[in-house]
Structure formats: C-alpha cells, structure tokens
Amino acid sequence: FRSITVDVGLFPQCAGSSRVQLGSSDVLVGVVAELAEPEEATPHAGLVSVSVGIGPSEEAALTLPSYGADGGGTLWLEEALAPLYTSDSIPAALEALCIVPAVQCWHLRVHAQLLQCDGCPLDAMALAIRAALQHTRVPKISVGGGGERAAGAQLDLDIDESLDESIPFDAEALPTYLTLATLGTHFVADCSASERRASGAALSVALNPSGHVCAMRVTGDYGIHLMLLADMVQTAHALIGELLRAAAHAIDAAVALAAARGFPYADSAMAGLLGR
C-alpha cells in the first residue's frame, strides 16, 4: 500500500475531525454531534450519517473513477459509505450513543470532503472517517427523572461539556473499504488514477476487523464474472489486515500528537473546505 498520512483534531467546532492522505488522495472530515430521536427500527441505538463533498477545485471530480450505469459523484459515494455506519455493521458503537431508548440519542453527522482523488476514493474516505470518528468525543449526559417524561414534556438533561468527562466514540469495529482493480488476469490493490483508468473494472469491498463483508460496490464500465468476484473477495480478505494495521499505526500516532498539541490548530481557510 502507498503511504498513509493522518492528522486529527483540526477544528474546534467539530466533535472530531481528520485529514487523511492515501497516496495522492486527500480527504478532510468533520464530525458534528447533535441530539436526536432514535429511529423507530433501532430504538436503542444512536445515529451516524455521512455526507460527501468534492472539491473545491474541479480536478477531484474529473479524476473520479467511472461508475458505469450507476452514475457517480457525491450521491454514489454517500450511498456506498452509508452501510458502514448502520446497526448491522457497528451495533455496539451505535448503542453507546443512545441516551434514553426510543427518546434521545446522539446523532453524529459526518461530512467528508474529497479534496483530491487518486484512484480509490472509497478507500481513502473510509479511512478518513475512521480517523475522525476515533478522535470523536461527545459530552457526558445525565438524565433526570430516570429518563421518563410525560407526554409532550421535555427531558431533563444535564450536559457536561468538560473534555475530561466526554465520551469517546468506539471506532474499533468500523469497516474499511479495500478496492481491487482488474488488469488482465491480475488484481491491483490501492491503484493510482492512471492504473484505475487502464483497468476493466474494480471491486470495492468493505470489511470490518473480523473479516465480515459489510458492503460491496463495483465500478467501471464492465461487470465482474461471479468466479472472478469470489477470487477478488478472497484477495481482499487476505489484504485487509495489512491495510488496517498501517491505518491503525498512523491514526494512533495522529491521536497521540493531537492530545499532546492540546488544541485544534487548523486555520479558517481549511475549515471552509468542509462547507458543501
């Protein structure tokens, strides 16, 4: 894999933030924590939603891989990333965001800005979101009255905004995308933009640290034969450990540096890149 560069703790207005460079791909992520009501289907879980932006220059959009008949752009990327942050993929992490079942939870709104694309945008964006969520902390909340409320009444919430009492998001089980492109009879992982253009098709597989497949996306103008698909998934299983170890080393070092630094340092120009 190409080099992975990670920085976290960039913006004081965010619950978590990161900038990740995978090869020449460059992604900036900000996380905002809001109080919300749990979804009816998952009353004991909080929420994580992802929005995507591209730019600010047109170069990032022009270097995106072909998505064939599926179209492309931000909507395709958002739909590909969404399954990684559901109760099916990270149940324990989302349950920790629940404050009062069926009544109140934390909703982590994640915005990922693709500043530059070099072959595998899903891989870089999933790693950047992982880094930002690993650095995310939400305020500790105490609920008065045992969490019960009369119809139409407000919950009695005591929010402790002290950093020492804040609760970190459990990012350990987050899935990560790994993309394999086909070049003849060979598979190429972490391919560059030029290698991606030369490939017939590519398969992006989202795997968690236990090796469970959480999502798959095919890109390119050609399909992938079922027998080849099985080989590609098996190859992704063999390679994901190496990618996760490299990412974990870079993210842990970035988190330690941010803790030592003690305060977000990004300037307003960089913060403006997170705007859609």
N, C-alpha and C positions, 0 to 999 in steps of 0.2 A: 504494500500500500504506500501511496505517496504520503508526504509529511502531513501531520495534523497539528495545527496551531490553534490554541484555545485561550480566550480571555473571558472572564466573568466579572460581575459586579460593576457594570459600566454606568448604569443610570440610577440616580437616587429615587426617581419617581416610579421605578419598577420594583415588584416583589422579587424578581430575578431577571437576569439578562446575560447575554453571552455574545461573543463573536467567534466564529469558527471558520478556519480556512482549511479545506481539504484539497491538496494540490493547489490549483488556482481558483477553485470555487470559494466564494466568500459569502457568508451568511451572518446576518445580525438578527438577534432575537430579543424581544422584550416580553415579560410576563406581568400582567396586572391581575391582582386578586380582588374579587368583588363578592359581596354577599348575594346569594340567590336561593331559589327554591329548588330542591332536588327534582329530578324528572320522575314522573309517576311510575315508570318501569323500574327505576333504581332508587327507591326512597332512602336507602341507607348510604348513598354514595354522593360525593361531590362531582364537579364537572371540570373537564379540561376541553377547551375548544381552540382550534387553530385557524388563523387567517394568514394569507400569504400575499406578499407584495414583490414586485420585480422592478429593479432599477436602483437609483434614479436614472441612470443612462439607459439608452435603448440597447446597448451591447448585450446585457444579460438576457433580454428577451430574444434577441436574434440568435444567441448561441444555445438556446434551449433545444434538447433533442426533439425529433419528430415524434408526435403522439399518434400518428396514423389517423384512423377514422374517429378516434376519441376526442379529437380537437386538441386542446392544450391550454397553456397559460396557468393563471393562478387557480382557477376552479379545479382543473385536473390535479394540481399539486395538493390543494386543500382536501379533495376527496381521497387522494392516495394516503395522506397523512392521518386523516381522521380515525381510521380503525385502530391506530396505535395507542389511542388515549381513551378507550372506552372501558367499561366494566368487564368486558370479555378479555381484554388484554392486561389491564392493571387493576384488578379488583381491590387489592389491599390498599394501594396508594389512594384510590378514589374514596374508599370507605373512611380513610383518615381525614378526608376533607369534609366529612359530614359533621354538622354541629348538633342539629336536632333532626332525627329521622323524619322524612316527609315534610319538614317545615323549613329548615335552614341549612345551608351548606356554603362552602367556598366554591366559587367558580373562577378557575384560572384561565384567563383569556391570553392566549399566546399569539403573538404576531411575529412571523418570520419574514425577513426582508432579504431576498436573494440579490446581493449586490453584483455578483459575478458568477457565471456558470461555466464550468469546465468539465463537462461530460456526465456527471452523476448528481443532479440536483437533489434527488430524494435522499441519497446517502448523506450529503452534506447538511441538508436541512434537518434530518432526523437526529444527527449528531449534535447540531447546534441547539435544537430544542431540548435534547437530553442534558446538555451542559447547563442551559438556562434553568431548567426545572430542578436539577441537582443543587443549584445555588438559590432556589426559591425558598422563601420563608414567609409564612402567614402569621398574623397576630394571634396570640392565645386569647380564647374567648371563654368567659364564664357565663353560664345561663342561669338566671334567677328563676325561682318557682319550679325547679325540677324540669324545665323545658316545656311545661304545659302552658297553654294560653286559652283564654276564652275566645269564642268565635269573633273574628274581626279585630281582636286586640293585638297590640304589638308585643313581640318577645322582649323580655328584659335581658339585654345583652350587655356584658361588661367586657369591652375590648381593651386588652393590654397591648399597647403598641411598643413596649420595650423590646429592643432587639434581643436582649438576653432571654426573654421569655417566649420569643417567637418559635414557631414550629416548622422544622424543615420538611420539604416535600420528599417522599421516599421515591427516588428515581432508580433504584437498584434494578427493578424488573422491567424497565422501559424497553420496548422493542427498538431495533435499529435496522434500517434498510441496507441491503447489500445488493449492488447491481452487477449483473454479468452480461456482457455483450457477446454476440456470436461473430467470430471471424473465421469463416470456413468451418472447419471441424473443431476449432478451439474456442474456449471461453476466456474472456478478458475481464478481470475484476478491476474496479477503480479506474476505468478507462478515461482517457482525456477526450476533449471535444472532437479532435481530429479522428481518434480511434472510433468514437461513437458514430461519427458520420460515415465511416467506412464499414460499419457493422451492418448485418442484415436485420437484426432485431436485438432487443435487450430485455432481460427479466430482472425486475427489482423485487427482492424477497425480504419481507420484514420478519426478523427473528428476534425472540427475546433471549436472555442469557441462558435459559434452559433448553434452547433449540426449538421451541414451539413456533410454528409458522403463524403469524398474526395477519398477514396480508400479502398479496402478490399483485404486481402490475406489469403488463407487457407494453413496451414502447417500440416504435419503429414502424416501417411501412409493410412489414411481413409478419406473419404469425410464427409460432413456435410449435413444432411437432410434439405430440404428447410424450414420446420416448425421450426426445431431447429435453423436454421440460423436466422430467424426472431426474435426468443427469444434472441439470443446472441447479435444481433444488438441493440435490445431494452435495454438489460442489459448494453451494452457499453455506450449507451446514458445516462443511469442513473448514471454511474460511472465516466464519463469523467470530469465532473465538479470538483469532488474531486481531481483527478489527476492534472488537470490544476491549481487548487488553490495551491496545495502543490508545484508544479513545479514553479509557479509564485513567491511564497514566497521565495523559495531557489534561484531562478535566480535573483530576485530583490536584495536580500541580497548580492549575489556574485558581482553584478554590482556595488553596493554601496561600497563594500570592495575594488574592483579594482580601483574605482575612488579615494578613499582615499589613496590607495597604490601609485597610480600615475605612475607606470611603470611596464611593464611585468617583471616577475621575474624567469620564468622557465629556467632551465639550458639546455645546448646543448644536453644532453642525452635525455631529454624529447622531445625536438624539433625533434630529429632524429626519434622518433616513428611515426611522421606524414609521413615519406617517404614511398612510395609504394614499 
